[in-house]
Amino acid sequence: MENLSRYALFAVLTWVVLWVVLRAPLSGRKIRAQTPPAAQLALEFLISLRSIAVFAISAAAMSLMSHVGFYPLSHLAHGWGLVWYGASLGLMIVGHDAYYYWTHRAMHRWGPARPLHRRHHLSHNPSPFTAYSFDVGEAALMAGFVMLWPLVVPTAFSVIPLFVVHQIARNTLAHCGYELMPATREGRPLLDFLTTTTHHDLHHASAGSNLGLYFTWWDRWMGTENPDYHAAFARAVRRVAPDVSGIVPAQA
């Protein structure tokens, strides 16, 4: 029930606030002119419930594994104080970004893994409900990170709900359809090391690029950032687009 309530809080609230309440004030920040049909939103929501069921099963498995001593590092981390508590949350977020980039890249480039990600990309024009619209295999792969991380990095179990809240919030905003990141005078993202809604929207439009979840690091290190990203962001925030001539497109 906790997974369901967190998802409902962020996905439904994001939809209500951005797509209903602030629709007119934010019209200049809407990335695409078209709005996904109601049938797409309803189907994504129902499929998201299936993903949440997978996450709930993995959480129950973790609880059982903890009771039989599978997570000694988690119990150790409880005695390491508040500094490590905060650091372990940050490490988990950074670690998940790397895990997501490479598993996501595999689901696009490695033939046997491609079917796992097919459902998600049926949402060509994403919505807040696209965030958890996964096939069962992809949901299990995402749950796998949470199960594996405390086995190798001392992380208190109470850190995990905070990580999940961050993951849901960032994932929902990445699919929300409105560019919310403040822009510099040049029309670039104010915090350019963070992914933006435009960054991930380009991934749904051109699936071979922009594979990162929270940070732009891996896409830039590995040459998979869409060369139109900064120009697209500038358009989304109604600023003059930077010159991107001469940039070699990322390979799909």
Protein Blocks (a to p, Z undefined) as FASTA:
>chain_A
ZZmmmmmmmmmmmmmmmmmmmmmmmmmmpfbfbdcdfklmmmmmmmmmmmmmmmmmmmmm
mmmmmmnopammlmmmmmnojmlmmmmmmmmmmmmmmmmmmmmmmmmmmmklmmmmmmmm
mmmbacfklmmmccfklmmmmmmmmmmmmmmmccdfklmmmmmmmmmmmmmmmmnopafb
dcdfkopafblmbccfklmmmmmmmmmgojbfkbmklmmmnopacfklmmmmmmmnopac
ddfehiacddZZ
